[in-house]
Amino acid sequence: MLDLVLSATAPDAGISITAAITTDLVREARARHDLAPTATAAVGRLITGAALLGANLKGSERITLQIAGDGPLGALAADAWLPGEDRVAARAYTRHPHVDLPLNANGKFDVAGAIGAGSLQVTKSYEVGQPYVGVVALISGEIAEDLAAYLINSEQIPSVVALGVLANPDGVAAAGGVIAHVLPGADERAIAMLEERALALPPITTLIARGADAHAILHELAGPFELRAHRTMPVHFDCLCNREKVATALLSLGEQQLRAMARESVETEAICDFCTTPYIFLAGDLFALADRLEAQASESS
Ligand SMILES: [Zn+2]
């Protein structure tokens, strides 16, 4: 089944719905970062949330979700953007990919235990102007509820968020999610309808275990209400790194440190946090970066 993000509205219910299957996306994140099962569930839910929100971006806008918790996973992040008008790209990383905890009392991945208490920060970068940054305290650390809390508290959009990663012994059997919110200008009835539909929705892992695709998830949430489809886009793992960006990051080490590294080894490997692509810098490259800093320093003095 191809990874897809679908968005639609149910005008009679006053809600809009975006649903996605993200199985390959989560598999790729797992493979690139060598994620343990609990870390896979956490990163998989977060990257699915980013892909769902990313489907409603325009042009060169970008959305970044960052969680900072006091649990063993520490920090995790995911972002999504539109590399073309017709597809969604997303990437994710966690600082501690090998975190694995026993299943919780409900037999589910203990994502809340792995994340702990902390905050969720959402950053929306626009084509022009300052990015919008919203921060909320984590409600549960299960990610879906935290995203819903962000949408209502920070963007004043009553929303329902469900995210799921289904594991098998080889890794990821399936992953997906859905975000529904009331349409702009909708009244109390739409909010009540959204809550009613959310209560009727089976857990997302139950749906995808039954083989539901993004279409089926949309219809499951819409129930008896007629859907008007908006967009269908494939979603895949991608990154925004390149050699120049990594070199710019190396500049922050400072001239002395760069020269010390260049003298210490013939080549230095810098790895992208998000996609784990290695970039090799020879001693001469590092000396050149150090020279650039030195020239900048003498210009400004
Ligand atoms: Zn990268």
Residues whose N, C-alpha, C, O or C-beta is under 5 A from the ligand:
A	BS01	ZN	C239 L240 C241 C272 F274 C275 T276 T277
